[in-house]
Amino acid sequence: MSSWSVDFAPMVPNLVFYVGAALGLVFVVLLFWQRSRGALLRALTLATLLLALANPTLRQEERESLANFAIVVMDESTSQTIAGRPEQAAAIKRDLEAKLAGISNLEVRWVSSSKPTGEGISGTNLFTDLNSALANTPPDRLAGVIMITDGQVHDVPKSAAALGFDAPVHALLTGQPNEFDRRIEVLKAPRYGIVGSTRDVEVRVVETGRTGRASERVTLRIRREGQQDETRQALIGRPFTFAMPFPHAGQNIVEIELETAPGELTPANNRVVVVADGVRENLRVLLVSGEPHAGERVWRNLLKSDAAVDLVHFTILRPPQKQDGTPIHQLSLIAFPTRELFSEKIKDFDLIIFDRYQHRDILQLLYYENIARYV
């Protein structure tokens, strides 16, 4: 685009030029007021002198305008994958592409945001990804921002000034009017519990998308290990507490499932699982020494020094391959109770220690499999 302009660069300081022009104007006014002969000629001469001192310059400029930028942020979070929202978002994108393409001197940048990566739930952070896209965009060339989302955004700035730019921000919402969804929130859950005891679990049913239903009752189904399903009633928005038993050591699991309401957006978040470790009040230890040795007493003293340890200790004094002709009924030793320890009562122990133990045909492979399966 070409343009012409006239620039002035006075050959004297600006103050001198303006004072001289003012004095000349006063002089010309006096000449015309006194009706002096040649007043017009003197005025033209003075004007020509001032114009020469102004040093006018005729300039022609060739300008090329820079394109403006429009940034479109596509919400690709998990909530955008339900209830036909992917199709709606795709239709909105096609419509925007067609309309923005008709605007001259406009460059459109598409930004994908909050797409699940499998590394954990990070939320819908559209403005964080927008700031990343703005890092190489001049603020004075930003025409506007458009966000295609379902409206659940977790990093909305507290004020418009915090955006860092002066351009309009538009949101195109997916979904349908009067949508609602229910979910279960875990307010309090134990991380561990003593075997044989119970701990309280506190949950709450939350409904979003509509109001005035806090007093409505919903049905919860509670599943515990080894027990029949339990059905309980709870109020929307009110905490609900139930007991979680710890029947055994290790992981104990309780599942809470909320009934699906007609017209609910998705039942995917109507189920939560609480996992807590069961620990015994006393640590039950089985110590098996393969042969007598001086360090055996160190093991016993170490384990018996803690009152919370219940120790069962066996020392193998006569391995099966040792045959000296002594009749069995004359021996005072007791037989090693392999079946009772490693089959019937193996789950009663929290820790099994083999001290200087060799296979020696004492334990059959079946018992090793029981140990590995229990561990």
Phi, psi and omega per residue, in radians:
M1 nan 2.216 -3.090
S2 -1.792 2.509 3.121
S3 -2.558 2.584 3.114
W4 -1.956 2.536 3.119
S5 -2.675 2.751 3.099
V6 -1.971 2.164 3.122
D7 -1.921 2.540 3.108
F8 -2.032 2.301 3.091
A9 -2.361 1.481 -3.059
P10 -0.915 2.478 -3.134
M11 -1.430 -0.077 3.055
V12 -2.132 2.850 3.096
P13 -0.961 2.594 -3.080
N14 -1.003 -0.690 -3.131
L15 -1.094 -0.757 3.131
V16 -1.138 -0.689 -3.118
F17 -1.131 -0.805 -3.104
Y18 -1.198 -0.639 3.102
V19 -1.154 -0.737 3.114
G20 -1.118 -0.695 3.114
A21 -1.130 -0.673 3.136
A22 -1.161 -0.736 3.127
L23 -1.146 -0.690 3.103
G24 -1.102 -0.688 3.117
L25 -1.107 -0.711 3.112
V26 -1.117 -0.707 3.137
F27 -1.114 -0.741 -3.136
V28 -1.155 -0.696 3.132
V29 -1.095 -0.713 3.126
L30 -1.125 -0.684 3.133
L31 -1.082 -0.813 -3.125
F32 -1.218 -0.553 -3.132
W33 -1.213 -0.629 3.129
Q34 -1.517 0.012 3.139
R35 0.944 0.782 3.137
S36 -1.263 2.566 3.074
R37 -1.207 2.404 3.122
G38 1.366 0.303 -3.118
A39 -1.096 -0.705 -3.115
L40 -1.152 -0.733 -3.133
L41 -1.125 -0.714 3.115
R42 -1.144 -0.662 3.126
A43 -1.117 -0.725 3.117
L44 -1.154 -0.673 3.129
T45 -1.115 -0.764 3.137
L46 -1.130 -0.680 3.122
A47 -1.141 -0.693 3.121
T48 -1.125 -0.677 3.120
L49 -1.119 -0.779 3.128
L50 -1.129 -0.653 3.118
L51 -1.135 -0.657 3.114
A52 -1.168 -0.697 3.115
L53 -1.175 -0.508 3.130
A54 -1.198 -0.345 3.065
N55 0.992 1.089 -3.142
P56 -1.217 2.564 3.129
T57 -2.365 2.251 3.103
L58 -1.574 2.139 -3.057
R59 -2.169 2.378 3.046
Q60 -1.921 2.221 -3.105
E61 -2.025 2.406 3.007
E62 -1.862 1.983 -3.083
R63 -2.037 2.459 3.070
E64 -2.120 2.016 -3.074
S65 -1.281 2.496 3.109
L66 -1.555 2.589 -3.107
A67 -1.281 2.557 2.989
N68 -1.481 2.837 -3.098
F69 -2.055 2.407 2.970
A70 -2.127 2.236 -3.113
I71 -1.888 2.201 3.106
V72 -1.965 2.057 -3.118
V73 -1.745 2.114 3.138
M74 -1.716 2.039 3.089
D75 -1.342 2.003 -3.140
E76 -2.049 0.541 3.128
S77 -1.255 3.039 -3.085
T78 -1.082 -0.644 -3.115
S79 -1.173 -0.253 3.118
Q80 -1.530 0.056 -3.108
T81 -1.826 0.171 -3.057
I82 -2.072 2.827 2.965
A83 0.920 0.731 3.076
G84 1.278 0.159 -3.119
R85 -1.197 -0.583 3.074
P86 -1.032 -0.708 3.126
E87 -1.165 -0.684 3.105
Q88 -1.116 -0.780 -3.140
A89 -1.103 -0.688 3.118
A90 -1.138 -0.690 3.120
A91 -1.156 -0.713 3.099
I92 -1.100 -0.703 -3.138
K93 -1.113 -0.768 3.124
R94 -1.087 -0.718 3.136
D95 -1.139 -0.714 3.118
L96 -1.147 -0.725 3.131
E97 -1.024 -0.726 -3.137
A98 -1.186 -0.746 -3.084
K99 -1.296 -0.712 -3.132
L100 -1.238 -0.491 3.109
A101 -1.155 -0.404 3.127
G102 -1.419 -0.091 3.122
I103 -1.624 2.092 -3.117
S104 -1.253 2.651 3.068
N105 0.997 0.694 3.134
L106 -2.295 2.212 3.099
E107 -1.870 2.224 -3.075
V108 -1.815 2.288 3.079
R109 -2.019 2.195 -3.139
W110 -1.748 2.271 -3.087
V111 -2.153 2.139 3.036
S112 -1.537 2.351 -3.022
S113 -2.348 2.509 2.953
S114 1.066 0.556 3.088
K115 -1.300 2.299 -3.125
P116 -1.045 2.377 -3.139
T117 -1.959 -0.103 -3.111
G118 1.488 -0.034 -3.130
E119 -1.605 0.018 -3.125
G120 2.351 2.944 -3.131
I121 -1.500 2.052 -3.105
S122 -1.945 -0.125 3.137
G123 1.550 3.124 3.134
T124 -1.757 1.818 -3.048
N125 -2.027 1.292 -3.093
L126 -1.222 -0.698 -3.060
F127 -1.268 -0.475 3.055
T128 -1.138 -0.795 3.107
D129 -1.218 -0.538 3.066
L130 -1.117 -0.755 3.125
N131 -1.084 -0.603 3.085
S132 -1.134 -0.676 3.123
A133 -1.248 -0.492 -3.134
L134 -1.375 -0.135 -3.068
A135 -1.065 -0.593 3.139
N136 -1.998 0.519 3.112
T137 -2.078 2.124 3.110
P138 -1.096 2.242 -3.105
P139 -1.036 -0.594 -3.096
D140 -1.335 -0.137 3.119
R141 -1.892 0.124 3.131
L142 -1.449 1.994 -3.115
A143 -1.424 -0.567 -3.126
G144 2.962 2.958 -3.137
V145 -2.216 2.360 3.088
I146 -2.160 2.290 3.120
M147 -2.051 2.228 3.064
I148 -1.806 1.860 -2.974
T149 -2.658 2.967 3.050
D150 -1.605 0.025 3.078
G151 1.684 -0.200 3.106
Q152 -1.571 1.629 -3.096
V153 -2.116 2.310 -2.994
H154 -1.749 -0.081 -3.091
D155 -2.233 0.678 3.122
V156 -1.193 2.242 3.118
P157 -1.092 2.676 -3.130
K158 -1.242 -0.444 -3.138
S159 -2.553 2.803 3.132
A160 -1.168 -0.493 3.135
A161 -1.145 -0.432 -3.129
A162 -1.286 -0.191 3.118
L163 -1.152 -0.604 3.125
G164 1.546 0.126 3.092
F165 -2.595 2.793 -3.121
D166 -1.977 1.410 -3.129
A167 -2.650 2.650 -3.115
P168 -1.200 2.583 3.070
V169 -2.140 2.143 -3.111
H170 -2.018 2.591 3.082
A171 -2.173 2.189 3.047
L172 -1.861 1.990 -2.987
L173 -1.608 2.383 3.008
T174 -1.649 2.970 -3.136
G175 1.816 -3.006 -3.108
Q176 -2.151 2.733 3.082
P177 -1.106 2.608 3.072
N178 1.100 0.466 3.032
E179 -1.227 2.586 3.056
F180 -2.554 2.791 -3.121
D181 -2.612 2.574 3.084
R182 -2.066 2.560 3.107
R183 -2.607 2.865 3.115
I184 -1.869 2.240 3.049
E185 -1.896 2.309 3.065
V186 -1.557 1.971 -3.130
L187 -1.525 -0.655 -3.122
K188 -2.629 2.269 3.138
A189 -2.566 2.438 3.137
P190 -1.306 2.664 3.035
R191 -1.661 -0.385 3.112
Y192 -2.733 2.958 3.100
G193 -2.824 2.708 3.113
I194 -1.281 2.360 3.134
V195 -1.037 2.305 -3.111
G196 1.633 -0.129 -3.138
S197 -1.859 -3.137 3.078
T198 -2.269 2.641 3.062
R199 -2.265 2.654 -3.107
D200 -1.468 2.437 3.010
V201 -2.056 2.273 -3.113
E202 -2.037 2.159 3.136
V203 -2.228 3.000 3.120
R204 -2.586 2.410 3.066
V205 -1.614 2.152 -3.107
V206 -2.009 2.350 3.089
E207 -2.106 2.262 3.124
T208 -2.115 2.623 3.094
G209 1.884 -0.313 3.068
R210 -2.688 2.773 -3.044
T211 -2.138 2.991 3.072
G212 1.409 0.333 -3.109
R213 -2.125 0.400 -3.080
A214 -1.152 -0.433 -3.092
S215 -1.591 0.011 -3.112
E216 -1.304 2.420 3.117
R217 -1.581 2.472 3.089
V218 -2.227 2.828 -3.092
T219 -1.825 2.257 3.071
L220 -1.961 2.423 3.065
R221 -1.963 2.165 -3.075
I222 -1.927 2.203 3.129
R223 -2.013 2.157 3.088
R224 -2.027 2.713 -3.117
E225 -1.110 2.261 3.055
G226 1.234 0.185 -3.136
Q227 -2.219 2.781 3.099
Q228 -1.252 2.709 3.123
D229 -1.100 2.471 3.121
E230 -1.995 2.316 3.129
T231 -1.857 2.198 -3.128
R232 -2.259 2.750 3.101
Q233 -1.834 2.442 3.120
A234 -2.444 2.763 3.104
L235 -1.710 2.446 3.113
I236 -1.111 2.265 3.100
G237 1.477 -0.102 -3.124
R238 -1.847 2.452 3.097
P239 -1.099 2.491 3.140
F240 -2.258 2.233 -3.055
T241 -2.051 2.413 3.054
F242 -2.525 2.867 -3.053
A243 -1.589 2.401 3.045
M244 -1.930 2.012 -3.133
P245 -1.433 2.746 3.067
F246 -2.143 1.453 -3.063
P247 -1.330 -0.312 -3.076
H248 -2.651 2.905 3.077
A249 -1.284 2.803 -3.107
G250 1.548 -2.768 -3.077
Q251 -1.269 2.269 3.009
N252 -2.032 2.334 -2.972
I253 -2.140 2.355 3.018
V254 -2.259 2.322 -3.141
E255 -2.010 2.292 3.108
I256 -2.032 2.201 -3.105
E257 -2.201 2.328 -3.139
L258 -1.747 2.372 3.121
E259 -1.098 2.546 -3.130
T260 -1.464 2.230 -3.136
A261 -1.503 2.578 3.087
P262 -1.055 2.295 3.126
G263 1.427 0.068 3.138
E264 -1.145 2.551 -3.036
L265 -1.082 -0.835 3.134
T266 -2.756 2.473 3.057
P267 -1.589 0.117 -3.044
A268 -1.130 -0.508 -3.124
N269 -1.805 0.396 3.119
N270 -1.636 0.267 -3.075
R271 -2.512 2.309 3.059
V272 -2.299 2.691 3.135
V273 -2.186 2.268 3.087
V274 -1.886 2.168 -3.141
V275 -2.073 2.211 3.125
A276 -2.441 2.600 -3.115
D277 -1.536 2.341 3.022
G278 -1.626 2.254 -3.138
V279 -2.167 2.529 3.112
R280 -1.454 2.630 -3.131
E281 -1.126 -0.671 3.040
N282 -2.022 2.523 3.102
L283 -1.497 2.029 -3.121
R284 -1.654 2.119 -3.021
V285 -2.117 2.332 3.012
L286 -1.901 2.069 -3.141
L287 -1.953 2.097 3.131
V288 -2.033 1.959 3.116
S289 -1.689 2.232 -3.100
G290 -1.275 -0.405 3.139
E291 -2.841 2.730 3.089
P292 -1.178 2.437 3.084
H293 -2.808 2.908 -3.040
A294 -1.139 -0.588 -3.107
G295 -1.293 -0.157 -3.131
E296 -1.088 -0.679 3.125
R297 -1.182 -0.542 3.094
V298 -1.099 -0.748 3.080
W299 -0.999 -0.842 -3.088
R300 -1.109 -0.801 -3.124
N301 -1.101 -0.662 -3.137
L302 -1.137 -0.778 -3.094
L303 -1.330 -0.619 -3.123
K304 -1.358 -0.226 -3.133
S305 -1.226 -0.336 3.132
D306 -1.767 2.110 -3.102
A307 -1.187 -0.293 -3.132
A308 -1.511 0.101 -3.129
V309 -1.880 2.178 3.004
D310 -1.761 1.992 -3.016
L311 -1.848 2.286 2.963
V312 -2.060 2.081 -2.997
H313 -2.167 2.282 3.041
F314 -2.199 2.402 3.043
T315 -2.093 2.212 -3.128
I316 -1.476 1.901 -3.134
L317 -1.684 -0.454 -3.071
R318 -2.332 1.642 3.112
P319 -1.164 2.772 -3.071
P320 -1.055 -0.563 -3.089
Q321 -1.339 -0.094 3.119
K322 -1.557 1.869 -3.120
Q323 -2.147 1.943 3.136
D324 -2.040 0.220 3.102
G325 1.468 -0.015 -3.137
T326 -1.284 2.240 3.123
P327 -1.084 2.561 -3.097
I328 -1.070 -0.663 -3.067
H329 -1.252 -0.206 3.113
Q330 -1.670 -0.057 3.120
L331 -1.523 2.427 3.100
S332 -1.573 -0.074 -3.137
L333 -1.369 2.613 3.074
I334 -1.715 2.646 3.123
A335 -1.225 2.511 -3.135
F336 -1.188 2.070 -3.031
P337 -1.374 1.269 -3.063
T338 -1.119 -0.806 -3.070
R339 -1.154 -0.738 -3.136
E340 -1.133 -0.718 -3.052
L341 -1.347 -0.781 -2.960
F342 -1.841 0.158 3.061
S343 -2.297 -0.930 -3.043
E344 -1.462 -0.720 -3.007
K345 -2.010 0.311 -3.071
I346 -1.134 -0.522 -3.117
K347 -1.335 -0.103 3.100
D348 -1.433 -0.160 -3.076
F349 -1.853 2.478 3.063
D350 -1.647 -0.377 -3.073
L351 -2.580 2.315 3.090
I352 -2.109 2.185 -3.118
I353 -2.068 2.178 3.008
F354 -1.792 1.943 -3.055
D355 -1.846 1.998 -3.116
R356 0.878 0.752 -3.070
Y357 -1.720 2.359 3.003
Q358 -2.084 2.788 -3.033
H359 -1.019 -1.015 3.014
R360 0.920 0.383 3.108
D361 1.078 0.384 3.131
I362 -1.428 -0.816 3.123
L363 -1.798 2.283 3.045
Q364 -1.360 2.842 -3.107
L365 -1.051 -0.491 3.119
L366 -1.025 -0.704 -3.116
Y367 -1.246 -0.594 3.054
Y368 -1.116 -0.652 3.091
E369 -1.134 -0.663 3.091
N370 -1.089 -0.724 3.134
I371 -1.108 -0.841 -3.119
A372 -1.100 -0.698 -3.141
R373 -1.154 -0.700 -3.129
Y374 -1.192 -0.712 3.122
V375 -1.141 nan nan
